[in-house]
Amino acid sequence: MEILLPKNKFKLVFSIFILFSGLAACSQQSDKSKSPPKNVNEELIKANQSRIEVESERIEGFINRRGWKMEKTGTGLRYMISQKGKGPKAKDGEVVKVNFKVSLLDGTVCYSSDEVGPQEFLIGMDNVESGLHEGILFLNQGAKATFILPSHLAHGLTGDQNKIPGNASIVYDIEILEIK
């Protein structure tokens, strides 16, 4: 049994077939263009590793010039506890009230509680540097410490668009006043 379509219906079916074939080819083409070639990804990874190594060496030089003995976490955060606290230990989800001074490795003070007063933030939740969230978990209420945050734990490539430039390592001098 043969189905005969009028000429205009045949053209319509054929046009739809061509349209879907073209769309399928375009979507396959665009999928390929979404991910960069493997060698580009490898080059980006190498460039980032190199940048992190250079920054790490700069931080180590800073620490050595001061004669500090600092611990280093797997993320690259350096910390030194200068005064142990006697109160409860900080935990994710708690509010912590702190005195602080944030400076660059060259000594430039960017922010300080001397200027703005003590600050509070919710550990693990608020919009502060990820390195600060990480470091604060080592401390008890009443503790004082110094943290060095590499740029990827601080403000990254762009800085804070105010006083901290892009790719800047920052030094936090911090004291936990209260944990709520």
C-alpha positions as CSV (number, residue, x, y, z in Angstrom):
1,M,0.0,0.0,0.0
2,E,1.5,3.3,-1.0
3,I,0.7,6.5,0.7
4,L,0.6,9.5,-1.6
5,L,1.0,12.9,-0.1
6,P,0.1,16.0,-2.0
7,K,3.1,17.8,-3.1
8,N,2.9,20.6,-0.5
9,K,2.7,18.1,2.4
10,F,5.7,16.2,1.1
11,K,7.6,19.4,0.9
12,L,6.5,20.2,4.5
13,V,7.6,16.8,5.9
14,F,10.9,17.0,4.0
15,S,11.5,20.6,5.2
16,I,10.8,19.5,8.9
17,F,13.2,16.6,8.4
18,I,16.0,18.9,7.1
19,L,15.3,21.5,9.9
20,F,15.6,18.8,12.7
21,S,18.7,17.4,11.0
22,G,20.3,20.8,10.9
23,L,19.4,21.5,14.6
24,A,20.8,18.2,15.7
25,A,24.1,18.9,13.8
26,C,24.3,22.4,15.4
27,S,23.7,21.2,18.9
28,Q,26.4,18.5,18.4
29,Q,28.7,21.3,17.1
30,S,27.9,23.6,20.0
31,D,28.5,20.9,22.6
32,K,32.0,20.4,21.3
33,S,32.6,24.2,21.5
34,K,31.5,24.4,25.1
35,S,34.5,22.6,26.6
36,P,37.9,23.9,25.7
37,P,40.4,21.5,24.2
38,K,42.2,19.3,26.7
39,N,45.5,21.0,26.3
40,V,43.9,24.4,27.2
41,N,42.6,23.0,30.5
42,E,46.1,21.5,31.2
43,E,47.7,24.8,30.5
44,L,45.3,26.6,32.8
45,I,46.0,24.1,35.6
46,K,49.7,24.5,35.2
47,A,49.4,28.3,35.2
48,N,47.3,28.2,38.4
49,Q,49.7,25.8,40.1
50,S,52.6,28.0,39.2
51,R,50.9,31.1,40.6
52,I,50.0,29.3,43.8
53,E,53.6,28.1,44.2
54,V,55.0,31.6,43.7
55,E,52.5,33.0,46.2
56,S,53.3,30.3,48.7
57,E,57.0,31.1,48.4
58,R,56.3,34.8,49.0
59,I,54.2,33.9,52.1
60,E,57.0,31.6,53.4
61,G,59.6,34.4,52.9
62,F,57.3,36.8,54.9
63,I,57.0,34.2,57.7
64,N,60.7,33.5,57.8
65,R,61.7,37.2,57.9
66,R,59.6,37.5,61.1
67,G,60.8,34.3,62.6
68,W,57.3,33.1,63.1
69,K,56.4,29.4,63.6
70,M,53.1,28.9,61.8
71,E,51.1,25.8,61.0
72,K,49.8,25.2,57.5
73,T,46.5,23.6,56.5
74,G,45.9,21.6,53.3
75,T,44.2,24.6,51.8
76,G,47.3,26.8,52.3
77,L,46.1,28.8,55.3
78,R,48.9,29.6,57.8
79,Y,48.0,30.2,61.4
80,M,49.7,30.9,64.7
81,I,47.9,31.0,68.0
82,S,49.5,33.6,70.3
83,Q,47.0,33.3,73.1
84,K,44.8,30.3,73.8
85,G,41.3,31.1,74.9
86,K,39.6,29.7,78.0
87,G,36.1,29.7,76.6
88,P,34.2,27.4,74.3
89,K,35.7,26.4,70.9
90,A,34.2,28.0,67.8
91,K,31.9,25.9,65.7
92,D,30.2,26.2,62.3
93,G,26.8,27.9,62.6
94,E,27.8,30.0,65.7
95,V,28.1,33.8,65.7
96,V,31.5,35.0,66.6
97,K,32.4,38.6,67.7
98,V,36.0,39.6,66.9
99,N,38.6,42.3,67.1
100,F,40.7,42.2,64.0
101,K,43.3,43.9,61.8
102,V,43.7,43.0,58.1
103,S,46.9,43.9,56.4
104,L,48.8,43.1,53.2
105,L,52.2,41.4,53.3
106,D,53.9,44.8,52.8
107,G,52.4,46.0,56.1
108,T,49.6,48.2,54.7
109,V,46.7,48.0,57.1
110,C,43.5,47.7,55.1
111,Y,40.8,47.2,57.8
112,S,40.8,47.2,61.5
113,S,38.3,47.0,64.4
114,D,40.1,50.1,65.8
115,E,38.4,52.0,62.9
116,V,35.0,50.2,62.7
117,G,34.6,48.4,66.0
118,P,34.4,44.7,66.7
119,Q,32.6,42.7,64.0
120,E,30.3,39.7,64.2
121,F,29.8,37.0,61.6
122,L,28.2,33.6,61.3
123,I,30.9,30.9,61.1
124,G,30.6,29.0,57.8
125,M,27.8,31.1,56.5
126,D,28.5,34.8,56.3
127,N,30.2,36.6,53.4
128,V,33.7,36.8,54.9
129,E,36.9,35.3,53.5
130,S,36.8,31.5,53.4
131,G,40.2,31.4,55.0
132,L,38.8,33.3,58.0
133,H,36.0,30.7,58.4
134,E,38.6,28.0,58.3
135,G,41.0,29.6,60.7
136,I,38.4,30.7,63.3
137,L,37.6,27.0,63.9
138,F,41.0,26.5,65.6
139,L,40.2,29.0,68.3
140,N,38.4,29.3,71.6
141,Q,36.7,32.3,73.0
142,G,39.4,34.7,74.3
143,A,42.0,33.4,71.8
144,K,44.3,35.6,69.8
145,A,45.9,34.4,66.5
146,T,47.5,35.5,63.3
147,F,46.3,34.0,60.0
148,I,47.8,34.4,56.6
149,L,45.3,33.8,53.8
150,P,46.6,33.2,50.3
151,S,44.6,35.0,47.7
152,H,42.4,32.0,46.9
153,L,41.2,32.0,50.5
154,A,40.9,35.8,50.6
155,H,39.6,37.9,47.8
156,G,41.0,36.0,44.8
157,L,41.8,37.5,41.4
158,T,39.7,40.7,41.8
159,G,40.5,41.8,45.3
160,D,37.7,43.4,47.4
161,Q,37.3,46.3,44.9
162,N,38.3,48.7,47.7
163,K,41.5,48.3,49.7
164,I,42.7,44.8,48.9
165,P,44.1,44.3,45.4
166,G,43.7,41.3,43.3
167,N,45.8,38.2,44.0
168,A,46.8,39.6,47.4
169,S,47.7,37.5,50.4
170,I,46.3,39.0,53.6
171,V,47.4,38.8,57.2
172,Y,44.6,38.7,59.9
173,D,45.4,39.5,63.5
174,I,42.3,38.3,65.3
175,E,40.9,38.0,68.8
176,I,37.7,36.2,69.6
177,L,35.7,38.3,72.0
178,E,32.6,36.2,72.2
179,I,31.0,33.1,70.7
180,K,27.2,33.1,70.6
